[in-house]
Amino acid sequence: MKDKDNLCLTLLTSVILVCILITSSSAAQISGEQNASYNDSSANNEFPYPRGTIPAYGMMGWETGTQFLIDNATLVHFGWSTYITPQQFVDNVNRGKQLGISKYLVATGGPQMESESFWKEVRDMGVTDNDFYGVYFPDEEGSPSTLISMYTGMKKYFPNAVAGDYLGDMQTGPDDDEFIPGLDVCYFTTYTKFHPERPHAWVYGNLIANAPDWKNAGKTVYVATEAFGQAIEVNDLDPDLDTEQKVADRHESQIVMGILGGAQGVFSYAYKYAADTPGYTGWVSFKPKYEQVWSWIMEGNRTLLTTDVTSGRTGITSDPGGTIDAVTAYIFTDADGRKLVASSSMLDFTEANGTANNATIAGVPDGTYDVLWENRTLNVTDGTIKDTWQPYEYHFYQLETNDTGT
């Protein structure tokens, strides 16, 4: 009997020991996975990339300077090329490495890139996917077949490289969806300064008219913010860009219109380093705000809300987006179910004649909202937000987490 008791005790002890080991191993594995996930996230950037591949903020510009690195751009394209050889491509890759740019887009150009032999020669020089992040195809390429040929050749030898391009307004020539097979990411224009006849809200209109095709195809959509380095030269045509603050306000509002329009990232032109630039400071001041709302942008779950503009100009024709309210708002829901109402004036100083809009946003959950970056809160009890928007002004309302959002 004693031997039997000892045997039972031994078996019980063994079972307990095995359970402890399994539990410890599982805990270690979970901890290791959490640490790996954290390390992967921190290694990528300060905040996640859309779809896990494309950085949230990048810059493109001339062949001079490294201000990109000071501004913490995560996606960089230097210069413009109309023709490039395989050796020049490799030289550009090496230049990106020397500058320490982790997400470097090699500027490209020339019909020879449509041939697979171009990409084979680059690979035969020892270049791999790990040596560069991707390419910036010929700027504003007008031929879908050209882009598709370049894309096909590149992907054969560099399947993990990202192909991106800026395609202008995409309202002339081939339909935008014809370009989709030739790119991983498309940069949508915000060219309003160079075309003063376009309303400021054209940025938003261009996105809502074209971006769904790309996103439905699994591509990534950026808003490419306007270059203001030459703003002084066009003041007679665009008088609302005559001060540093107005330039910053306009740039920030373009980013906000990108967020409202469904863009997944921001790409800025770097003309700010040209002479006589009137204070290009929009991104510098907006970047911390962008990071704060990034979880909602990344999730992409947004719904257009009804707005009623009660004073000032009530609407604007935002070709190609059609006629829109002078104040536009969306409600975003992140992966944790948190609610964020993002809103913006769709008018610039000239269009609004300096007059503010009073408006009501309907269909929002009741509760207490923190108005981000404004040091105020807003209590909603009837499903509406009532506020005032100056030209270019935006308001982001975050529903406090202790509210149910009903």
VEXDO-525612 format. One record per residue (C-alpha): residue in three letters; x, y, z. Coordinates in steps of 0.25 Angstrom, whole numbers. Example, Ala and Ser with C-alpha at 12.3 -4.5 7.8 and 13.67 -1.06 7.14 Angstrom:
BEGIN
pt res = ALA, px = 49, py = -18, pz = 31
pt res = SER, px = 55, py = -4, pz = 29
END
This chain:
BEGIN
pt res = MET, px = 0, py = 0, pz = 0
pt res = LYS, px = 12, py = 9, pz = 4
pt res = ASP, px = 18, py = 6, pz = -10
pt res = LYS, px = 5, py = 9, pz = -17
pt res = ASP, px = 4, py = 22, pz = -9
pt res = ASN, px = 18, py = 26, pz = -13
pt res = LEU, px = 15, py = 22, pz = -28
pt res = CYS, px = 3, py = 31, pz = -28
pt res = LEU, px = 11, py = 42, pz = -21
pt res = THR, px = 22, py = 41, pz = -32
pt res = LEU, px = 12, py = 41, pz = -43
pt res = LEU, px = 4, py = 53, pz = -37
pt res = THR, px = 18, py = 61, pz = -36
pt res = SER, px = 22, py = 58, pz = -50
pt res = VAL, px = 8, py = 62, pz = -55
pt res = ILE, px = 9, py = 75, pz = -48
pt res = LEU, px = 24, py = 77, pz = -52
pt res = VAL, px = 20, py = 75, pz = -67
pt res = CYS, px = 8, py = 85, pz = -66
pt res = ILE, px = 18, py = 95, pz = -60
pt res = LEU, px = 28, py = 93, pz = -71
pt res = ILE, px = 16, py = 94, pz = -82
pt res = THR, px = 11, py = 107, pz = -75
pt res = SER, px = 25, py = 113, pz = -74
pt res = SER, px = 28, py = 109, pz = -89
pt res = SER, px = 15, py = 115, pz = -94
pt res = ALA, px = 17, py = 128, pz = -86
pt res = ALA, px = 31, py = 129, pz = -91
pt res = GLN, px = 26, py = 127, pz = -105
pt res = ILE, px = 15, py = 137, pz = -104
pt res = SER, px = 25, py = 147, pz = -98
pt res = GLY, px = 35, py = 144, pz = -109
pt res = GLU, px = 24, py = 146, pz = -119
pt res = GLN, px = 20, py = 159, pz = -113
pt res = ASN, px = 34, py = 164, pz = -112
pt res = ALA, px = 37, py = 160, pz = -127
pt res = SER, px = 24, py = 167, pz = -131
pt res = TYR, px = 28, py = 180, pz = -123
pt res = ASN, px = 42, py = 179, pz = -129
pt res = ASP, px = 37, py = 177, pz = -143
pt res = SER, px = 28, py = 190, pz = -141
pt res = SER, px = 39, py = 198, pz = -135
pt res = ALA, px = 49, py = 194, pz = -145
pt res = ASN, px = 40, py = 199, pz = -156
pt res = ASN, px = 36, py = 213, pz = -152
pt res = GLU, px = 30, py = 221, pz = -141
pt res = PHE, px = 16, py = 216, pz = -145
pt res = PRO, px = 11, py = 205, pz = -154
pt res = TYR, px = 11, py = 205, pz = -169
pt res = PRO, px = -2, py = 204, pz = -177
pt res = ARG, px = -4, py = 189, pz = -181
pt res = GLY, px = 9, py = 186, pz = -174
pt res = THR, px = 17, py = 190, pz = -186
pt res = ILE, px = 17, py = 205, pz = -190
pt res = PRO, px = 22, py = 215, pz = -180
pt res = ALA, px = 12, py = 226, pz = -176
pt res = TYR, px = 20, py = 238, pz = -179
pt res = GLY, px = 30, py = 241, pz = -190
pt res = MET, px = 37, py = 252, pz = -198
pt res = MET, px = 42, py = 254, pz = -212
pt res = GLY, px = 51, py = 264, pz = -218
pt res = TRP, px = 63, py = 269, pz = -224
pt res = GLU, px = 77, py = 263, pz = -224
pt res = THR, px = 82, py = 272, pz = -213
pt res = GLY, px = 82, py = 272, pz = -198
pt res = THR, px = 78, py = 262, pz = -188
pt res = GLN, px = 67, py = 269, pz = -181
pt res = PHE, px = 58, py = 257, pz = -183
pt res = LEU, px = 66, py = 250, pz = -172
pt res = ILE, px = 65, py = 262, pz = -162
pt res = ASP, px = 49, py = 262, pz = -165
pt res = ASN, px = 49, py = 247, pz = -162
pt res = ALA, px = 43, py = 244, pz = -175
pt res = THR, px = 41, py = 229, pz = -177
pt res = LEU, px = 40, py = 228, pz = -192
pt res = VAL, px = 50, py = 236, pz = -200
pt res = HIS, px = 51, py = 239, pz = -215
pt res = PHE, px = 62, py = 248, pz = -220
pt res = GLY, px = 62, py = 255, pz = -233
pt res = TRP, px = 55, py = 253, pz = -247
pt res = SER, px = 61, py = 244, pz = -258
pt res = THR, px = 57, py = 243, pz = -272
pt res = TYR, px = 67, py = 232, pz = -275
pt res = ILE, px = 75, py = 223, pz = -266
pt res = THR, px = 84, py = 211, pz = -269
pt res = PRO, px = 86, py = 199, pz = -261
pt res = GLN, px = 99, py = 204, pz = -255
pt res = GLN, px = 92, py = 217, pz = -252
pt res = PHE, px = 81, py = 210, pz = -245
pt res = VAL, px = 92, py = 202, pz = -236
pt res = ASP, px = 99, py = 215, pz = -233
pt res = ASN, px = 86, py = 221, pz = -228
pt res = VAL, px = 84, py = 209, pz = -219
pt res = ASN, px = 98, py = 211, pz = -213
pt res = ARG, px = 95, py = 226, pz = -211
pt res = GLY, px = 82, py = 223, pz = -203
pt res = LYS, px = 91, py = 213, pz = -195
pt res = GLN, px = 101, py = 224, pz = -192
pt res = LEU, px = 91, py = 234, pz = -188
pt res = GLY, px = 85, py = 224, pz = -178
pt res = ILE, px = 71, py = 224, pz = -185
pt res = SER, px = 64, py = 211, pz = -181
pt res = LYS, px = 52, py = 213, pz = -190
pt res = TYR, px = 58, py = 218, pz = -203
pt res = LEU, px = 51, py = 219, pz = -216
pt res = VAL, px = 61, py = 219, pz = -228
pt res = ALA, px = 57, py = 229, pz = -238
pt res = THR, px = 56, py = 223, pz = -252
pt res = GLY, px = 53, py = 226, pz = -266
pt res = GLY, px = 55, py = 222, pz = -281
pt res = PRO, px = 48, py = 212, pz = -290
pt res = GLN, px = 59, py = 202, pz = -287
pt res = MET, px = 53, py = 199, pz = -274
pt res = GLU, px = 42, py = 192, pz = -281
pt res = SER, px = 51, py = 181, pz = -284
pt res = GLU, px = 54, py = 169, pz = -275
pt res = SER, px = 68, py = 170, pz = -279
pt res = PHE, px = 70, py = 183, pz = -271
pt res = TRP, px = 65, py = 177, pz = -258
pt res = LYS, px = 74, py = 165, pz = -261
pt res = GLU, px = 86, py = 173, pz = -263
pt res = VAL, px = 83, py = 181, pz = -250
pt res = ARG, px = 82, py = 168, pz = -242
pt res = ASP, px = 94, py = 162, pz = -249
pt res = MET, px = 102, py = 174, pz = -243
pt res = GLY, px = 99, py = 168, pz = -229
pt res = VAL, px = 87, py = 176, pz = -225
pt res = THR, px = 76, py = 169, pz = -218
pt res = ASP, px = 62, py = 173, pz = -212
pt res = ASN, px = 69, py = 176, pz = -199
pt res = ASP, px = 77, py = 187, pz = -205
pt res = PHE, px = 66, py = 196, pz = -208
pt res = TYR, px = 52, py = 198, pz = -205
pt res = GLY, px = 46, py = 201, pz = -218
pt res = VAL, px = 45, py = 210, pz = -230
pt res = TYR, px = 39, py = 223, pz = -234
pt res = PHE, px = 34, py = 220, pz = -249
pt res = PRO, px = 35, py = 232, pz = -259
pt res = ASP, px = 28, py = 243, pz = -254
pt res = GLU, px = 13, py = 245, pz = -259
pt res = GLU, px = 15, py = 233, pz = -268
pt res = GLY, px = 3, py = 234, pz = -278
pt res = SER, px = 4, py = 220, pz = -284
pt res = PRO, px = -2, py = 209, pz = -275
pt res = SER, px = 5, py = 199, pz = -284
pt res = THR, px = 18, py = 205, pz = -282
pt res = LEU, px = 16, py = 204, pz = -267
pt res = ILE, px = 12, py = 190, pz = -267
pt res = SER, px = 24, py = 186, pz = -275
pt res = MET, px = 33, py = 192, pz = -266
pt res = TYR, px = 26, py = 186, pz = -254
pt res = THR, px = 26, py = 172, pz = -260
pt res = GLY, px = 41, py = 173, pz = -263
pt res = MET, px = 44, py = 178, pz = -249
pt res = LYS, px = 35, py = 168, pz = -241
pt res = LYS, px = 42, py = 156, pz = -249
pt res = TYR, px = 55, py = 160, pz = -243
pt res = PHE, px = 51, py = 168, pz = -231
pt res = PRO, px = 38, py = 162, pz = -226
pt res = ASN, px = 38, py = 170, pz = -213
pt res = ALA, px = 41, py = 183, pz = -218
pt res = VAL, px = 30, py = 194, pz = -217
pt res = ALA, px = 26, py = 201, pz = -230
pt res = GLY, px = 20, py = 215, pz = -229
pt res = ASP, px = 17, py = 227, pz = -238
pt res = TYR, px = 10, py = 240, pz = -238
pt res = LEU, px = 0, py = 240, pz = -249
pt res = GLY, px = -5, py = 255, pz = -249
pt res = ASP, px = -20, py = 258, pz = -248
pt res = MET, px = -24, py = 245, pz = -256
pt res = GLN, px = -35, py = 252, pz = -262
pt res = THR, px = -29, py = 252, pz = -276
pt res = GLY, px = -25, py = 241, pz = -285
pt res = PRO, px = -27, py = 226, pz = -280
pt res = ASP, px = -36, py = 223, pz = -269
pt res = ASP, px = -29, py = 222, pz = -256
pt res = ASP, px = -32, py = 207, pz = -254
pt res = GLU, px = -23, py = 204, pz = -266
pt res = PHE, px = -11, py = 208, pz = -258
pt res = ILE, px = -14, py = 199, pz = -247
pt res = PRO, px = -7, py = 186, pz = -252
pt res = GLY, px = 6, py = 194, pz = -253
pt res = LEU, px = 8, py = 200, pz = -239
pt res = ASP, px = 7, py = 196, pz = -224
pt res = VAL, px = 5, py = 210, pz = -219
pt res = CYS, px = -1, py = 223, pz = -226
pt res = TYR, px = 2, py = 237, pz = -221
pt res = PHE, px = -11, py = 245, pz = -224
pt res = THR, px = -8, py = 260, pz = -227
pt res = THR, px = -12, py = 272, pz = -219
pt res = TYR, px = -8, py = 282, pz = -230
pt res = THR, px = -17, py = 294, pz = -227
pt res = LYS, px = -6, py = 304, pz = -226
pt res = PHE, px = -1, py = 302, pz = -241
pt res = HIS, px = -16, py = 302, pz = -245
pt res = PRO, px = -23, py = 313, pz = -238
pt res = GLU, px = -36, py = 311, pz = -245
pt res = ARG, px = -37, py = 298, pz = -237
pt res = PRO, px = -44, py = 299, pz = -224
pt res = HIS, px = -36, py = 296, pz = -212
pt res = ALA, px = -45, py = 284, pz = -209
pt res = TRP, px = -41, py = 277, pz = -222
pt res = VAL, px = -31, py = 270, pz = -214
pt res = TYR, px = -42, py = 262, pz = -207
pt res = GLY, px = -50, py = 261, pz = -219
pt res = ASN, px = -39, py = 254, pz = -227
pt res = LEU, px = -37, py = 244, pz = -216
pt res = ILE, px = -52, py = 240, pz = -215
pt res = ALA, px = -53, py = 240, pz = -230
pt res = ASN, px = -41, py = 230, pz = -233
pt res = ALA, px = -36, py = 224, pz = -220
pt res = PRO, px = -47, py = 213, pz = -218
pt res = ASP, px = -42, py = 206, pz = -231
pt res = TRP, px = -28, py = 205, pz = -226
pt res = LYS, px = -32, py = 201, pz = -212
pt res = ASN, px = -41, py = 191, pz = -216
pt res = ALA, px = -30, py = 185, pz = -225
pt res = GLY, px = -21, py = 184, pz = -212
pt res = LYS, px = -13, py = 195, pz = -216
pt res = THR, px = -8, py = 206, pz = -206
pt res = VAL, px = -13, py = 221, pz = -208
pt res = TYR, px = -5, py = 233, pz = -204
pt res = VAL, px = -8, py = 248, pz = -204
pt res = ALA, px = 3, py = 255, pz = -211
pt res = THR, px = 4, py = 269, pz = -204
pt res = GLU, px = 6, py = 281, pz = -212
pt res = ALA, px = 20, py = 288, pz = -214
pt res = PHE, px = 20, py = 302, pz = -209
pt res = GLY, px = 34, py = 306, pz = -211
pt res = GLN, px = 30, py = 315, pz = -223
pt res = ALA, px = 18, py = 321, pz = -216
pt res = ILE, px = 23, py = 335, pz = -216
pt res = GLU, px = 24, py = 334, pz = -231
pt res = VAL, px = 9, py = 332, pz = -232
pt res = ASN, px = 3, py = 341, pz = -222
pt res = ASP, px = -4, py = 350, pz = -232
pt res = LEU, px = -12, py = 337, pz = -236
pt res = ASP, px = -13, py = 331, pz = -222
pt res = PRO, px = -13, py = 342, pz = -212
pt res = ASP, px = -16, py = 333, pz = -200
pt res = LEU, px = -2, py = 328, pz = -200
pt res = ASP, px = 5, py = 341, pz = -196
pt res = THR, px = 9, py = 338, pz = -182
pt res = GLU, px = 17, py = 326, pz = -175
pt res = GLN, px = 5, py = 323, pz = -167
pt res = LYS, px = -5, py = 322, pz = -179
pt res = VAL, px = 5, py = 313, pz = -186
pt res = ALA, px = 6, py = 304, pz = -174
pt res = ASP, px = -10, py = 304, pz = -172
pt res = ARG, px = -12, py = 300, pz = -187
pt res = HIS, px = -2, py = 289, pz = -186
pt res = GLU, px = -8, py = 283, pz = -173
pt res = SER, px = -22, py = 284, pz = -179
pt res = GLN, px = -18, py = 277, pz = -191
pt res = ILE, px = -13, py = 265, pz = -182
pt res = VAL, px = -26, py = 266, pz = -175
pt res = MET, px = -34, py = 265, pz = -188
pt res = GLY, px = -25, py = 253, pz = -191
pt res = ILE, px = -30, py = 247, pz = -178
pt res = LEU, px = -44, py = 250, pz = -181
pt res = GLY, px = -43, py = 245, pz = -196
pt res = GLY, px = -37, py = 231, pz = -191
pt res = ALA, px = -22, py = 233, pz = -194
pt res = GLN, px = -13, py = 223, pz = -186
pt res = GLY, px = -1, py = 232, pz = -186
pt res = VAL, px = 5, py = 245, pz = -189
pt res = PHE, px = 16, py = 248, pz = -200
pt res = SER, px = 22, py = 262, pz = -200
pt res = TYR, px = 30, py = 270, pz = -211
pt res = ALA, px = 42, py = 276, pz = -205
pt res = TYR, px = 42, py = 289, pz = -213
pt res = LYS, px = 43, py = 295, pz = -199
pt res = TYR, px = 58, py = 295, pz = -200
pt res = ALA, px = 58, py = 304, pz = -212
pt res = ALA, px = 61, py = 319, pz = -211
pt res = ASP, px = 50, py = 328, pz = -206
pt res = THR, px = 42, py = 317, pz = -200
pt res = PRO, px = 31, py = 324, pz = -191
pt res = GLY, px = 32, py = 315, pz = -180
pt res = TYR, px = 28, py = 301, pz = -183
pt res = THR, px = 24, py = 297, pz = -169
pt res = GLY, px = 11, py = 289, pz = -171
pt res = TRP, px = 17, py = 275, pz = -169
pt res = VAL, px = 26, py = 278, pz = -158
pt res = SER, px = 15, py = 283, pz = -149
pt res = PHE, px = 5, py = 273, pz = -153
pt res = LYS, px = 13, py = 260, pz = -152
pt res = PRO, px = 11, py = 258, pz = -137
pt res = LYS, px = -4, py = 260, pz = -140
pt res = TYR, px = -4, py = 250, pz = -152
pt res = GLU, px = 3, py = 240, pz = -143
pt res = GLN, px = -8, py = 241, pz = -132
pt res = VAL, px = -19, py = 238, pz = -142
pt res = TRP, px = -11, py = 228, pz = -150
pt res = SER, px = -19, py = 216, pz = -144
pt res = TRP, px = -32, py = 221, pz = -150
pt res = ILE, px = -25, py = 224, pz = -163
pt res = MET, px = -19, py = 210, pz = -164
pt res = GLU, px = -32, py = 203, pz = -161
pt res = GLY, px = -39, py = 211, pz = -172
pt res = ASN, px = -53, py = 209, pz = -167
pt res = ARG, px = -59, py = 222, pz = -169
pt res = THR, px = -73, py = 227, pz = -172
pt res = LEU, px = -78, py = 240, pz = -178
pt res = LEU, px = -87, py = 248, pz = -169
pt res = THR, px = -98, py = 258, pz = -172
pt res = THR, px = -94, py = 273, pz = -170
pt res = ASP, px = -103, py = 285, pz = -170
pt res = VAL, px = -95, py = 298, pz = -173
pt res = THR, px = -103, py = 309, pz = -167
pt res = SER, px = -95, py = 321, pz = -169
pt res = GLY, px = -84, py = 326, pz = -179
pt res = ARG, px = -83, py = 319, pz = -193
pt res = THR, px = -91, py = 306, pz = -192
pt res = GLY, px = -85, py = 297, pz = -204
pt res = ILE, px = -74, py = 296, pz = -214
pt res = THR, px = -72, py = 290, pz = -227
pt res = SER, px = -60, py = 280, pz = -225
pt res = ASP, px = -58, py = 275, pz = -239
pt res = PRO, px = -55, py = 263, pz = -240
pt res = GLY, px = -63, py = 260, pz = -227
pt res = GLY, px = -75, py = 268, pz = -231
pt res = THR, px = -82, py = 278, pz = -222
pt res = ILE, px = -79, py = 276, pz = -207
pt res = ASP, px = -83, py = 283, pz = -194
pt res = ALA, px = -74, py = 294, pz = -190
pt res = VAL, px = -71, py = 286, pz = -177
pt res = THR, px = -69, py = 271, pz = -179
pt res = ALA, px = -68, py = 261, pz = -168
pt res = TYR, px = -66, py = 246, pz = -167
pt res = ILE, px = -67, py = 236, pz = -155
pt res = PHE, px = -55, py = 227, pz = -153
pt res = THR, px = -55, py = 214, pz = -145
pt res = ASP, px = -41, py = 208, pz = -141
pt res = ALA, px = -38, py = 193, pz = -139
pt res = ASP, px = -42, py = 194, pz = -124
pt res = GLY, px = -56, py = 201, pz = -128
pt res = ARG, px = -52, py = 215, pz = -123
pt res = LYS, px = -59, py = 226, pz = -131
pt res = LEU, px = -53, py = 238, pz = -137
pt res = VAL, px = -60, py = 249, pz = -145
pt res = ALA, px = -51, py = 256, pz = -155
pt res = SER, px = -56, py = 269, pz = -161
pt res = SER, px = -51, py = 280, pz = -170
pt res = SER, px = -54, py = 293, pz = -176
pt res = MET, px = -54, py = 290, pz = -191
pt res = LEU, px = -51, py = 305, pz = -194
pt res = ASP, px = -38, py = 313, pz = -195
pt res = PHE, px = -37, py = 328, pz = -192
pt res = THR, px = -40, py = 333, pz = -206
pt res = GLU, px = -53, py = 324, pz = -208
pt res = ALA, px = -58, py = 327, pz = -194
pt res = ASN, px = -55, py = 342, pz = -195
pt res = GLY, px = -49, py = 340, pz = -181
pt res = THR, px = -63, py = 336, pz = -175
pt res = ALA, px = -65, py = 325, pz = -165
pt res = ASN, px = -75, py = 314, pz = -166
pt res = ASN, px = -84, py = 310, pz = -155
pt res = ALA, px = -89, py = 295, pz = -158
pt res = THR, px = -96, py = 284, pz = -151
pt res = ILE, px = -91, py = 269, pz = -153
pt res = ALA, px = -102, py = 259, pz = -151
pt res = GLY, px = -101, py = 244, pz = -148
pt res = VAL, px = -90, py = 244, pz = -138
pt res = PRO, px = -91, py = 235, pz = -125
pt res = ASP, px = -95, py = 242, pz = -112
pt res = GLY, px = -85, py = 245, pz = -102
pt res = THR, px = -73, py = 253, pz = -98
pt res = TYR, px = -63, py = 257, pz = -109
pt res = ASP, px = -49, py = 262, pz = -107
pt res = VAL, px = -46, py = 272, pz = -118
pt res = LEU, px = -32, py = 268, pz = -122
pt res = TRP, px = -21, py = 278, pz = -121
pt res = GLU, px = -31, py = 289, pz = -117
pt res = ASN, px = -31, py = 287, pz = -101
pt res = ARG, px = -46, py = 286, pz = -101
pt res = THR, px = -57, py = 276, pz = -100
pt res = LEU, px = -71, py = 275, pz = -106
pt res = ASN, px = -83, py = 268, pz = -100
pt res = VAL, px = -93, py = 262, pz = -110
pt res = THR, px = -107, py = 258, pz = -106
pt res = ASP, px = -115, py = 259, pz = -118
pt res = GLY, px = -106, py = 252, pz = -129
pt res = THR, px = -101, py = 265, pz = -134
pt res = ILE, px = -88, py = 273, pz = -133
pt res = LYS, px = -89, py = 288, pz = -135
pt res = ASP, px = -76, py = 296, pz = -138
pt res = THR, px = -70, py = 307, pz = -146
pt res = TRP, px = -59, py = 305, pz = -157
pt res = GLN, px = -50, py = 316, pz = -162
pt res = PRO, px = -45, py = 314, pz = -176
pt res = TYR, px = -35, py = 303, pz = -176
pt res = GLU, px = -39, py = 299, pz = -162
pt res = TYR, px = -41, py = 285, pz = -157
pt res = HIS, px = -46, py = 279, pz = -145
pt res = PHE, px = -44, py = 264, pz = -140
pt res = TYR, px = -54, py = 259, pz = -129
pt res = GLN, px = -50, py = 247, pz = -121
pt res = LEU, px = -61, py = 240, pz = -113
pt res = GLU, px = -56, py = 237, pz = -99
pt res = THR, px = -53, py = 223, pz = -97
pt res = ASN, px = -63, py = 222, pz = -85
pt res = ASP, px = -75, py = 225, pz = -94
pt res = THR, px = -82, py = 214, pz = -100
pt res = GLY, px = -83, py = 221, pz = -114
pt res = THR, px = -98, py = 218, pz = -115
END
